[in-house]
Amino acid sequence: MSLPRLYSLIPGSRLTSPYCLSPVRIYSSRCNSSISAPVIEGPPARWLSDLKRRIGKCIIFGLKQEQVDEAGEILRIVASDWRELVAGCEGFLTGRGRAGTEGREVVWGDMSVAVLGRYGHVNNVTYVKYAESGRINWAQNFANYIDPKHKKEWSELWTPKGEGLILRSMKTDYKFPMTWPDRISVYHKLRDAPTALTDSFILDVLILSEKHQRPAARCEEDIVVYDYQRGTRSPLRDFMVDKFQGTFELQREAKRRNGQRIRDLLGRVETLEKGSWNRADAVED
C-alpha cells in the first residue's frame, strides 16, 4: 500500500489527503433486577483517536513496506468496523436487527439558531428525539427480527391496547456540540438482565457522531411496564423476559469480544511503534 493511500484512511487527521413513548407519572417503587453485568474493564475512552494519531506518528517517522502494509490493515479494520468496536466495547449491539438507528442524516433544521454570527449546534431537545426514535426501533427489532413469533405482542408495547412500555424519566449527557453536516447512529442496551418479577428497567443510550466517530450524547431511559387495561404496573411477560435475558448475554459477549479486538489493535500499533520511532536506534527518515 502506498503512503498517500494510507494517509486517506486516517479521517480527521492532519495526515488526511486533499432521533417517545408518552410519559405517565406512576407513584410506586421501582423493581430492580437482581442480575447485573460483571465489571469488565474497557479500553481507554479516546482509544480510536489515539490509535490514528499513533499510526500517523509512525508514518511521519518513516516505515518499511511491510510496516506500511500492517498500518494499512489496522486502519482498514477501523474504517469498516469502527461502530461495532466503539459501541460494542460498551456492550451495545450494532447492525441490522439490533441497532435503533444507523447512519441517520443530521439535517440543518436539527440545529439551534445561530448566535452572534456563529453557527448553532444540534438542539439539545433533538438528542432526546434521536433517542426516542431509536428506542422505538430497538423495540420493533424484537417484533421483526428477534422474536417474530410474538410480533403482535411486541408491536403493541407502544400502544394503549394492553401492556406497554412507558418512559418514566430520561437523563441526557451531552458530550460535544455536534453540528450539520453529520450522521448519527443510536444504540440501546439493557443495563441489567430482567427476571420474572421485573416491571421496570433502565436502557442506556449511545448517540454516535459518524463524522467525529465518537459519542455526541449519552442517555439513561427509565422504562416502566404498564397494563393499560388494569391501570397499573405489570411484570414483563415470560417470552419477553426470555428474549431480554438472551439480549443481555449478547451484550456481555459483545463487550468482551470488541474489548479484546481493540486491545489487539492497540497491541499491533505498539509493535509498529517499537519497529519505527520507538526503537533504540531510531533515526527519522
Secondary structure, 3 states (H helix, E strand, C coil): CCHHHHHCCCCCCCCCCCCCCCCCCCCCCCCCCCEECCCCCCCCCCHHHHHHHHHHHHHHHCCCHHHHHHHHHHHHHHHHHHHHHHHHCCCCCCCCCCCCEEEEEECHHHECCCECCECCCECHHHHHHHHHHHHHHHHHHHHHHHCHHHHHHHHHHHCCCCEEEEEEEEEEEECCCCCCCEEEEEEEEECEECCCCCCEEEEEEEEEECCCCEEEEEEEEEEEEEECCCCEECCCCHHHHHHHHHHHHHHHHHHHHHHHHHHHHHHHHHHHHHCCCCCCCCCCC
